[in-house]
């Protein structure tokens, strides 16, 4: 049964309906939206009514056009192709203006016409190109009243096409140019004309937009969809607030790893991507199953589109449909429920596109690594109300680990259906099949060091593989009641299995020769199933001069798991001279377990704009948790818990480019253990304090975050020394540190992402381990630097180079600090070339071929890093 209170649920539903009565109010200032800020999923951007005045046509020397005149001008022949490197969509008091940003706007002429309800303008001798040389498409769906869509795209190799589609008639479009900005297309809203129609203007007369009426003073909602193409510097992320808030306005450290960084580094796994962020460390692979990480000293859970991984993620995450990775640091239970105080790692997937996009990709590398992928997207009907995205990947790979072979297949279609102007449905489906042996790495000897043996030596039986399957389906409903009130409701179902057998290494305490270790063989079947339902109601209101963005959320989850398995002895293995002729004993009795976890959470968040440069964040969440299990058909005592977690933060911006912030937040995680009195324990409680400064440099091309934090985790379980097998709740751990992240573009073509962290994570209370012991897998110092440069001109335009250095200091291998995992510095490089739709890249990883270890899970599982490898990728899009 769901552990819910009917009155509480009823009150929530009443709140949802009551929120619909919120009146439309003006919305806070928003910076210009550039092509580097196009978001991968629909979102509403607040717009002000205070923008610069557009010059009138009579004041221009260059040719001006409107859809009413249907005047065709012939372009002046020229051999120079003008590069448009950005497209801006600026709100105005009358509507919206679309700027093709170039310093040569006065040289351009326009050929325009109307087709049906569409205004079409072709700009010859131009091309849309990012500073890196890549083509892009700008698209704005339903930006203002009366306009269905605005698109800017490359019509052919020498022409940019601007299309403005009206809902009922040809839109009025006013053309101007500016030496500072470029070519400007101004599109007024038709809201006022719908109420007070005027006679159509003669065809030879330029139609000027009417002055806005009172209705025009309502907030204009600019909705932009498409692929997020931010370079290395992402200005927005939804993970921190579940609203589309600029990073500079969030009182927390949140870092984004965009798609371009993932592509340039040739990152196939999540572990390769997150190393670019300060304070994030790869910890363990759970025997080559999946990846786990620490953030700010504590374990961090991986989320997918805002949903926890739970036990659904049984093997390594697939990256084929990942658009970007957002890492929120610090206690985050206010929005995500039961999580450690480290924060979360949120993987954001690619979304359907309403413009055709096709990309084929093939990667091959050292140790027989082969990986073809496919990424197709586009509309499914002529009305462009139904769109799709399809990502497919196949991987067949060897390894530097002896005789280790892996194989996986991934299939992920997604669909978006526009039910109406304000309502959309999105369906995400994915299926992953994966096969790999259990690989626990190397061991530690009595001298507390890893033996001097080849890092590729496999201490088990690699012929025995685990089989994994993962299936996901998520249905998203987005509805805008009006410009100030919206609802997002998501239902997700997941199912995963793990089965097979593998010889897994186990160390014997009575090993005499310090080289022979015992093996255990296990056979089992595991099944996991989850149901999750999230609801977020967002309202924008104004109380006097103070603006509010309210978020009311409700979340329900139900998780089921089943395990059936047994184990046996598999003999011994000599780590210096291994023999793979195993001697198996008898199987132990079969063990089964069934577990059910049910949770309920309700939360309220208020983002308050006190002044244009002073913003306050307040929130709180209440959670209930119920866990029931049976072992061999015998019921265990249930665990029940509830928790309230608050969050407070403030941002002050003394100048536009600088944000000073401070925050206080809490987290909770249930404790699964038993005291001698057979009573459940209170949840672990994390408390975090943070202060920091964020900057936007070089006209917002480069951004940085410097933060200091102090996080404490209380109610940690420790062993009850007087009653073996039972626990006491007397432990405490603390992590304090300084972090710095910077990312963006220094000069055209020169990009960088870098980080540094100093982390002091230690045990502060315990009755088993010494006070002051370092938390395992947490380096005191770590840092990263990755930079690329792409030639912008000349015959070699599109040729790029990349170099990276990744430093991880020494780490404690376990809480007892019985051994240390050595630190390392790994060097990587990249060489790539892009011309039109073809891109070829080479990635060189671990250039100096150092011997290093990525992490550990105790003395019998130290994970070696890969030696020098080369990886080549060829991509073609059309």
BAVEX-565444 format. One record per residue (C-alpha): x negated, y negated, z negated. Coordinates in steps of 0.5 Angstrom, whole numbers, plus 500, padded with zeros to 3 digits. Layout:
<tigus>
XYZ ...
</tigus>
This chain:
<tigus>
500500500 498493501 496490495 500483496 505479492 511478496 512471493 505469495 506471502 513468503 510461500 504462506 510463511 514457508 507453509 506455516 513452518 512446514 506444517 509443524 512437521 506434521 506427525 501425530 496421528 489418531 483422531 476421529 471418534 468423538 461423542 461423550 462431552 456433557 456439561 451441556 457441551 462445555 464451550 465458552 472458549 478453549 478448544 481441543 476435542 478429538 478422542 478415541 482409544 475405544 471406550 468401555 472398560 471401567 470396572 475394577 475396584 474388586 468388583 464393586 460393592 460400594 466404597 472405592 477410594 484413591 488419592 493414595 489411600 487417603 481413606 476417609 469415610 463418613 457419609 450415611 446420614 440422609 435427608 434426601 439431596 441427590 441431584 446430579 444433572 450432568 457431568 460427563 468427561 469420557 476419554 479412555 485408553 488409560 486417561 479420562 473418566 469423570 461421571 457424576 450422572 445420577 441414578 442414585 450413585 450407589 447411595 452415595 459415599 465419598 470423603 476424600 483427602 489430598 492437599 499438596 498435589 491435589 486430590 479432593 473428594 467431597 460427595 455429601 447430600 448431593 447438588 449439581 443442578 441442570 434440569 432447569 434447576 440452575 447450578 453449574 460448574 464443570 471444569 477441564 483444564 490440562 485434560 491429560 498428561 500429568 493433570 493440571 485441572 479437574 473441577 466439579 462444583 457445588 462446595 456448599 448447599 449439600 455437597 459436591 466437590 471433585 478436585 483433581 490437581 496433579 502437575 508434580 504429585 497427587 494424582 491416582 484416582 479410581 472410584 466406581 459406580 454404575 446404576 446406569 451412569 452414576 458415580 465415576 472418577 477414573 484418572 489415568 494419564 501419567 505419560 507412561 509412568 514418567 518414562 517408566 516410574 514404579 515405586 509408590 504403592 503402600 497407603 493401604 493399597 488401591 493403586 491401579 493404573 498401569 497398562 498404557 505403553 506405546 506413547 499412551 497410544 498417542 491421541 489424548 487431547 481433552 481441553 475443557 473451558 468454562 461457560 457454555 451451558 447447552 440449554 436450547 440445543 447447542 451441539 457445536 459451533 465454530 463459525 461454519 468451519 473455524 474448527 470445533 466440529 459437531 453440527 451434525 458433521 457440517 454440510 451446511 445449515 448453521 443455527 445457534 441461539 444459546 444464552 438461555 434462549 436470549 435470557 428466557 425471551 428477555 432479548 435485549 437487541 440482536 433483532 429479538 434473538 435472531 427471529 428464532 432462526 428460519 429464513 432470518 428477517 429484520 430489514 432496516 434500522 438505517 434511521 434507528 442507527 443499527 440493525 440489518 437483516 436478510 438471510 435466505 433473501 439476501 442481506 447478511 452481515 453481522 460478525 463479531 467473533 469471526 470478524 466482519 462488522 464493517 463500518 465499525 458498527 455504527 449503532 445497534 450491537 450491545 448484547 451485554 457481553 454476547 454469549 451466543 449467536 451463530 448463524 451460518 447460511 449460504 455462501 461463506 466467502 471460503 472463510 470470511 471473504 467478501 460477503 453476500 451469498 446469504 451467510 453471516 450472523 456471528 456474535 460470540 462474546 463471553 470469555 474469562 473464567 478461572 472460577 469466580 463468577 459474579 452476576 448483577 442484573 437489572 431490567 425495567 420495562 414499559 416506556 421508561 426503560 431501565 437497564 442495569 448490567 454487571 457480569 464479573 469473572 474469575 482468576 487474577 492470581 493464585 496460580 490461576 494462569 490469569 483470568 478476567 471477565 468484565 461486562 458493564 451495561 447502562 441503558 436509559 430508555 424512552 420509546 413508544 415513538 413520541 419524545 424519542 429518548 436513547 442512552 448508552 453506556 458499555 464497558 467490556 473487560 477481557 483477559 486470558 493469560 496462560 503463558 504455558 501448558 500449550 499457549 494462551 493470550 486473550 485480550 478483548 477490549 470494549 467501549 460503547 457510547 450511544 446517543 439517539 435521534 435519527 428515526 426513519 419511521 413512517 411513510 407510504 402514500 400514493 395508495 401504496 399504504 402507510 397512513 392510518 396515523 399513530 405508530 408512535 408519531 415521529 416525523 422529524 425533530 427528536 430533540 436532535 440526536 446522533 452521538 456514537 462511540 465505538 472502541 475495540 481491542 483484539 489480541 488472540 494468541 493460541 498455541 498448540 505445537 503438539 496434539 495435532 498442530 495448533 495456531 490461532 493468530 488474532 489482531 483486531 483494531 476498531 475505531 468508531 465515530 458518528 456526529 450530530 444533526 437530525 431532521 431526516 425525512 425526504 419525500 418530494 416527488 411533486 407532493 400534491 396533497 398526499 400528506 405533506 412531505 419535505 424535511 432535510 436537516 444534515 450535520 456531519 462527522 464520520 470516523 471509521 478505523 479498521 486493522 485486521 489480522 487473521 491467522 489459522 493453522 490447524 493440522 490433524 493428519 492421517 493418510 492410510 485409513 483416512 483422517 484429515 483436519 486441515 485449516 490454512 488461513 491468512 487474513 489482512 484488513 485495512 479500513 479507513 473512513 472519513 466523512 465531512 458534512 452538509 445539509 439544508 432544507 428543513 421545511 415541510 411536515 404534515 403527517 396527519 397534523 404535524 407541526 414541529 416549528 421547522 423552517 431551515 434554509 441555507 446549508 449546502 457547500 461542505 462535502 468531505 470524503 476519505 476512503 481506504 479499503 485493503 484486502 488480502 485473503 488466503 484459504 485452505 480447507 480440508 475436513 476428511 473423514 472417509 469412514 466413521 459415517 462419511 465425511 467430506 469437506 473441501 476448500 478454496 480461497 483467493 482474495 484481493 481487494 483494493 478501494 481508493 477514495 477522494 471526494 473534496 480532495 479529488 481522487 476518484 479512480 480506484 477499484 481493484 478486484 480479485 476472486 476465487 471461491 470454492 466450497 465442497 460438501 459431504 455428510 453421510 450418516 446412515 445411523 448415528 442420529 441422522 446426517 444427510 448432507 449436500 454442498 456447493 459453495 460460492 461467495 463474492 462481494 465487490 461492486 462499487 460503481 462506474 460504467 460509461 467507460 470508467 472501468 471498474 466492474 467485476 465482483 458480484 458472484 453468489 453460487 449456492 446449492 443445498 441439500 438437507 438432513 439433520 437429526 438428533 432425537 431423545 438421546 441428543 437432547 433435541 436436534 433439527 435441520 431440514 434444508 432445501 437451497 438454491 442460491 443465485 447472485 450474478 453481476 448485479 449492477 443496474 442503472 444504465 438507462 442510456 447514460 444516467 448516473 452510470 451502471 451496467 452489470 447485467 442484473 441477476 437475483 435468485 432465492 430458493 426455499 425450504 427451511 426447518 429448525 428444531 431446538 432442545 429439550 423434549 422432557 425434563 424442564 420442557 424446552 423448545 426452539 422453533 422454525 419455519 421458512 418458505 423463501 422464493 427470492 426474486 429478480 431473474 435479470 434486470 433492465 430497470 425492475 420487472 423480472 419476477 419482482 420479489 426481493 424487498 424485506 423477504 417474506 414468502 412464509 415465516 416461522 417461530 415457536 418459543 417454548 418454556 416449562 420449568 417445574 422440577 419438583 415440589 414447593 414451586 420448583 424453579 417456577 417457569 412459564 414461556 410462550 412464543 409466536 412469531 409469524 412474518 408474512 407480507 414483504 415487498 417494500 422495495 425492488 420495484 414492488 411498489 408497496 407491500 409491508 403487511 404480514 403479522 403474528 406477534 405473541 410473547 409470554 414469560 413468567 420466571 422463578 429461580 431459587 438458588 442464586 436469585 432469578 426473577 423474570 417477567 416478559 410480555 411482548 406483543 400480547 395482543 397489541 397488534 399494529 405491525 411493521 418490522 421492515 422498510 428501507 423504501 417508501 420513506 422509511 417503514 419501521 413500526 413494531 412496538 406495541 404491548 410492553 412488559 419487561 421485568 428482570 431481577 438477577 443475582 449471582 454469587 
</tigus>
